């Protein structure tokens, strides 16, 4: 998660993309919870690979996420964008035993049992247009026999979503070290897929883990959509995401919604598919399909497909906006 998330600016100018809240929780927090649900075992350590410029408060927030899940949190730095294999090797001290590697800007829903007898499990999702993704090809034993990047001709519709299980962290570390030692690069970067190919050529067994839903957080529109989808899933699961401390004055909440602590609603209609962060005030407004972060003030608004940052003030009739932290439209 060392990248700044330029496609999600201005929101990522003040906070790394994996800490953007989805349905009230940071993306990376939800991701780790979902991984824990699939692997079915305790997580000893969560290693976060970030850019050093993210700052100490971000590091404290990440350590707190790990501790909430009963795990040790460790921070590593990748200060140069030298590829996925290089990023993982920044955390080489933590690559031992069973390891899951995840890119922290994606969320998923899955109900598969992890095959811990395999050397590696690669999370995949069936997609309509595989030409836009890296895909895996399977044999009749449901084993992965090939990795194909953005195939022009159809070979498979199982896209790699960026989450991997490795039975041996030590083996993964050795293969990644080989890439670095021998300067095996593509486009100036060290790629995890090259290590996977080397492992497969040595006879290691790879199998797919098929997810039911795959949600992206790459830019404003898909992040708002992911927030809406996650709210729907949590609502189906029977989760109550409306805080008891909400002050509701002549307002209507249309589920599913997340509404944080000490939110004030006055003459407002909120929902469906809306997240309101702690301390937000909404007056004389209608908001749907939107993600509003903490301590924002929204007045006289009719918002749909909106994303508004922390401590932002918005007053107006705009319907599709993207406002960063501490911005004002009055």
C-alpha positions as CSV (number, residue, x, y, z in Angstrom):
1,X,0.0,0.0,0.0
2,X,2.9,2.3,-0.7
3,X,1.3,4.1,-3.6
4,X,-0.5,7.4,-2.9
5,X,-3.6,6.6,-5.0
6,X,-3.3,9.4,-7.5
7,X,-6.6,8.4,-9.3
8,X,-8.5,9.1,-6.0
9,X,-7.2,12.6,-5.5
10,X,-8.0,15.0,-3.8
11,X,-9.0,12.5,-1.1
12,X,-5.6,10.8,-1.1
13,X,-3.7,14.1,-0.8
14,X,-4.2,13.8,3.0
15,X,-4.7,10.1,3.6
16,X,-3.5,7.0,1.9
17,X,-6.1,5.2,-0.2
18,X,-6.3,2.1,2.0
19,X,-7.4,4.2,4.9
20,X,-10.3,5.7,3.1
21,X,-13.4,4.4,5.0
22,X,-15.9,2.1,3.2
23,X,-19.1,1.7,5.2
24,X,-17.4,3.2,8.2
25,X,-14.2,1.2,8.2
26,X,-10.9,1.8,6.4
27,X,-10.5,-0.3,3.2
28,X,-7.5,-2.1,4.6
29,X,-9.3,-2.9,7.8
30,X,-12.2,-4.5,5.9
31,X,-9.8,-6.3,3.6
32,X,-7.9,-8.0,6.5
33,X,-11.2,-9.0,8.2
34,X,-12.3,-10.6,5.0
35,X,-9.0,-12.5,4.5
36,X,-9.2,-13.7,8.1
37,X,-12.7,-15.1,7.4
38,X,-11.5,-17.1,4.5
39,X,-8.2,-18.5,5.9
40,X,-10.0,-19.8,9.1
41,X,-7.0,-19.4,11.4
42,X,-5.4,-16.8,13.7
43,X,-3.3,-14.1,12.1
44,X,0.0,-13.7,14.0
45,X,1.3,-10.6,12.3
46,X,0.0,-8.0,9.8
47,X,2.8,-6.3,7.9
48,X,1.9,-3.0,6.2
49,X,4.2,-1.9,3.3
50,X,3.8,1.9,3.0
51,X,5.7,5.0,1.9
52,X,7.7,6.7,4.6
53,X,6.1,10.0,3.8
54,X,2.7,8.7,5.1
55,X,3.7,9.8,8.5
56,X,3.6,8.5,12.1
57,X,-0.1,9.0,12.6
58,X,-0.9,6.7,9.7
59,X,1.5,4.2,11.1
60,X,-0.2,4.3,14.5
61,X,-3.6,3.9,12.8
62,X,-2.4,0.8,10.9
63,X,-0.9,-0.7,14.1
64,X,-4.2,-0.2,15.8
65,X,-6.0,-2.0,13.0
66,X,-3.7,-5.0,13.5
67,X,-4.2,-5.0,17.3
68,X,-8.0,-4.8,16.9
69,X,-7.7,-8.1,15.1
70,X,-5.5,-9.6,17.8
71,X,-2.3,-9.4,15.7
72,X,1.1,-7.8,15.8
73,X,1.4,-4.9,13.5
74,X,4.6,-4.1,11.6
75,X,5.5,-1.2,9.4
76,X,7.8,-1.5,6.4
77,X,8.7,1.2,3.8
78,X,8.8,1.1,0.0
79,X,10.0,4.5,-0.9
80,X,10.7,3.7,-4.6
81,X,8.0,2.3,-6.9
82,X,10.0,-0.7,-8.1
83,X,7.2,-3.2,-8.5
84,X,5.2,-5.7,-6.6
85,X,8.0,-8.2,-5.9
86,X,10.2,-5.4,-4.6
87,X,7.4,-4.2,-2.3
88,X,6.8,-7.6,-0.8
89,X,10.6,-8.0,-0.2
90,X,10.6,-4.8,1.8
91,X,8.8,-7.0,4.4
92,X,11.2,-9.9,4.0
93,X,11.7,-10.2,7.8
94,X,8.0,-11.2,8.0
95,X,8.0,-13.8,5.2
96,X,7.9,-17.0,7.2
97,X,5.4,-19.8,7.6
98,X,2.0,-19.4,6.0
99,X,1.7,-16.0,4.3
100,X,-1.1,-14.0,2.6
101,X,-0.1,-11.2,0.3
102,X,-2.8,-8.6,-0.6
103,X,-2.9,-5.4,-2.5
104,X,-4.7,-3.1,-0.2
105,X,-7.1,-1.2,-2.6
106,X,-9.5,-4.1,-3.3
107,X,-12.3,-5.7,-1.3
108,X,-14.1,-9.0,-1.9
109,X,-16.8,-11.3,-0.7
110,X,-16.1,-15.0,-0.7
111,X,-17.2,-18.3,0.9
112,X,-14.5,-20.8,-0.2
113,X,-12.4,-23.1,2.0
114,X,-8.7,-22.3,1.7
115,X,-6.7,-25.3,0.4
116,X,-3.8,-25.3,2.8
117,X,-2.3,-28.4,1.1
118,X,-1.5,-26.3,-2.0
119,X,1.8,-24.4,-2.3
120,X,-0.2,-21.3,-3.3
121,X,-3.8,-20.2,-3.6
122,X,-4.6,-17.3,-5.9
123,X,-7.8,-15.4,-5.3
124,X,-9.7,-15.0,-8.6
125,X,-13.0,-13.7,-9.9
126,X,-14.9,-14.7,-13.0
127,X,-15.2,-11.6,-15.3
128,X,-17.0,-10.7,-18.5
129,X,-14.0,-9.2,-20.2
130,X,-10.8,-11.0,-19.3
131,X,-8.7,-9.0,-21.8
132,X,-8.4,-6.2,-19.2
133,X,-6.9,-8.4,-16.5
134,X,-4.3,-10.9,-15.6
135,X,-6.0,-14.3,-15.7
136,X,-5.2,-17.9,-14.6
137,X,-5.7,-21.0,-16.8
138,X,-6.7,-24.3,-15.1
139,X,-6.3,-28.0,-15.9
140,X,-8.9,-30.7,-15.3
141,X,-7.7,-31.0,-11.7
142,X,-8.6,-27.4,-10.9
143,X,-4.9,-26.5,-10.7
144,X,-3.4,-23.4,-12.2
145,X,-1.1,-24.2,-15.2
146,X,-0.6,-20.7,-16.6
147,X,-0.7,-17.0,-15.9
148,X,-1.6,-14.8,-18.8
149,X,-1.5,-11.0,-18.6
150,X,-4.4,-9.2,-20.5
151,X,-5.0,-12.0,-23.1
152,X,-6.0,-10.8,-26.5
153,X,-7.5,-14.2,-27.3
154,X,-9.6,-16.0,-24.8
155,X,-7.8,-18.4,-22.5
156,X,-9.7,-18.0,-19.3
157,X,-12.2,-15.7,-17.6
158,X,-10.7,-16.0,-14.1
159,X,-9.1,-12.7,-13.2
160,X,-6.4,-12.4,-10.6
161,X,-7.7,-9.9,-7.9
162,X,-4.4,-9.4,-6.1
163,X,-4.6,-11.7,-3.0
164,X,-2.4,-14.7,-2.7
165,X,-1.8,-17.4,-0.1
166,X,1.7,-19.1,0.2
167,X,2.3,-22.2,2.2
168,X,5.9,-21.2,2.7
169,X,6.9,-17.6,3.2
170,X,10.5,-18.7,3.1
171,X,10.1,-20.2,-0.4
172,X,8.4,-17.0,-1.6
173,X,11.2,-14.9,-0.1
174,X,13.8,-17.0,-1.9
175,X,12.1,-16.6,-5.3
176,X,11.7,-12.9,-4.9
177,X,15.3,-12.5,-3.9
178,X,16.3,-14.4,-7.1
179,X,14.5,-11.7,-9.1
180,X,16.3,-8.9,-7.3
181,X,19.7,-10.6,-7.4
182,X,19.4,-11.3,-11.2
183,X,17.7,-8.0,-12.1
184,X,14.7,-9.7,-13.6
185,X,12.5,-6.7,-14.4
186,X,9.6,-5.9,-16.7
187,X,8.9,-2.2,-17.5
188,X,11.6,-1.3,-14.9
189,X,9.8,-3.1,-12.1
190,X,10.2,-6.4,-10.3
191,X,7.0,-8.4,-10.7
192,X,5.4,-11.0,-8.4
193,X,4.1,-12.9,-11.4
194,X,7.7,-13.7,-12.5
195,X,8.3,-15.4,-9.1
196,X,5.0,-17.2,-9.4
197,X,6.0,-18.5,-12.9
198,X,9.4,-19.7,-11.5
199,X,7.6,-21.5,-8.6
200,X,5.2,-23.2,-11.0
201,X,8.0,-24.3,-13.3
202,X,9.6,-26.0,-10.3
203,X,6.5,-28.1,-9.9
204,X,4.8,-26.2,-7.1
205,X,1.0,-26.7,-6.9
206,X,-1.2,-23.6,-7.5
207,X,-4.9,-23.6,-7.1
208,X,-7.6,-20.9,-7.4
209,X,-9.7,-19.4,-4.6
210,X,-12.9,-18.2,-6.3
211,X,-14.5,-15.1,-4.8
212,X,-18.2,-14.2,-5.3
213,X,-17.7,-10.4,-5.3
214,X,-14.7,-8.2,-6.2
215,X,-14.9,-4.5,-5.4
216,X,-12.4,-1.9,-6.6
217,X,-11.4,1.4,-4.9
218,X,-9.3,2.9,-7.7
219,X,-11.1,6.2,-8.3
220,X,-13.9,8.3,-6.9
221,X,-16.8,6.7,-8.9
222,X,-15.9,3.0,-8.2
223,X,-15.1,3.8,-4.6
224,X,-18.6,5.3,-4.1
225,X,-20.0,2.2,-5.9
226,X,-18.0,-0.1,-3.6
227,X,-19.3,1.8,-0.6
228,X,-22.8,1.2,-1.8
229,X,-22.3,-2.5,-2.5
230,X,-20.6,-3.1,0.9
231,X,-23.5,-1.3,2.7
232,X,-25.9,-3.6,0.8
233,X,-24.0,-6.8,1.8
234,X,-23.7,-5.7,5.5
235,X,-27.4,-4.9,5.5
236,X,-28.2,-8.3,4.2
237,X,-26.0,-9.8,6.9
238,X,-28.3,-8.0,9.5
239,X,-25.7,-5.5,10.6
240,X,-27.0,-2.3,12.2
241,X,-24.7,0.5,11.0
242,X,-26.6,3.5,12.4
243,X,-25.1,4.8,15.7
244,X,-27.3,5.3,18.7
245,X,-25.8,8.7,19.1
246,X,-27.3,10.1,15.9
247,X,-29.4,13.3,16.5
248,X,-32.4,13.0,14.2
249,X,-34.6,16.1,13.7
250,X,-37.4,15.6,11.2
251,X,-35.2,13.4,9.0
252,X,-35.6,10.1,7.1
253,X,-32.9,7.4,6.9
254,X,-33.4,5.0,4.0
255,X,-31.3,1.8,4.5
256,X,-28.8,0.6,3.8
257,X,-26.7,3.3,5.5
258,X,-23.7,3.8,7.8
259,X,-24.1,6.7,10.1
260,X,-21.3,7.3,12.6
261,X,-21.1,8.7,16.1
262,X,-22.5,12.2,17.0
263,X,-24.0,12.8,13.5
264,X,-26.7,15.5,13.3
265,X,-29.5,15.2,10.8
266,X,-32.0,18.1,10.4
267,X,-34.7,18.1,7.8
268,X,-32.8,15.6,5.7
269,X,-33.3,12.4,3.7
270,X,-30.2,10.2,3.8
271,X,-30.0,7.0,1.8
272,X,-30.0,4.5,0.3
273,X,-26.3,3.6,0.1
274,X,-24.9,6.5,2.1
275,X,-22.0,6.6,4.6
276,X,-21.7,9.5,7.0
277,X,-18.6,9.7,9.2
278,X,-18.4,10.7,12.8
279,X,-19.4,14.3,13.7
280,X,-21.0,15.1,10.3
281,X,-23.9,17.6,10.1
282,X,-26.5,17.3,7.3
283,X,-29.2,20.0,7.1
284,X,-32.0,20.6,4.5
285,X,-30.4,18.1,2.2
286,X,-31.1,14.9,0.3
287,X,-28.1,12.5,0.0
288,X,-28.1,9.1,-1.8
289,X,-25.3,6.7,-3.1
290,X,-22.6,8.8,-1.4
291,X,-19.6,8.6,0.9
292,X,-19.2,11.4,3.3
293,X,-16.2,11.3,5.7
294,X,-15.9,12.7,9.3
295,X,-16.9,16.2,10.6
296,X,-18.3,17.4,7.3
297,X,-21.1,19.9,7.1
298,X,-23.6,19.5,4.3
299,X,-26.4,22.0,3.8
300,X,-29.0,22.8,1.1
301,X,-27.7,19.9,-1.0
302,X,-29.1,17.3,-3.3
303,X,-26.2,14.8,-3.6
304,X,-25.9,11.6,-5.5
305,X,-22.7,9.7,-6.4
306,X,-20.8,12.2,-4.1
307,X,-17.6,11.7,-2.2
308,X,-16.8,14.4,0.4
309,X,-13.7,14.4,2.7
310,X,-13.0,15.1,6.3
311,X,-13.9,18.6,7.7
312,X,-15.3,19.7,4.3
313,X,-18.1,22.2,4.1
314,X,-20.6,21.9,1.2
315,X,-23.6,24.2,0.5
316,X,-25.2,24.1,-2.9
317,X,-27.1,22.3,-5.6
318,X,-24.3,20.2,-7.1
319,X,-25.2,16.6,-7.7
320,X,-22.0,14.7,-8.5
321,X,-18.9,16.0,-6.6
322,X,-15.5,14.9,-5.3
323,X,-14.3,17.2,-2.5
324,X,-11.1,16.7,-0.6
325,X,-10.3,17.3,3.1
326,X,-10.8,20.8,4.4
327,X,-12.3,22.0,1.1
328,X,-15.3,24.4,1.1
329,X,-18.0,25.1,-1.5
330,X,-20.4,27.7,0.0
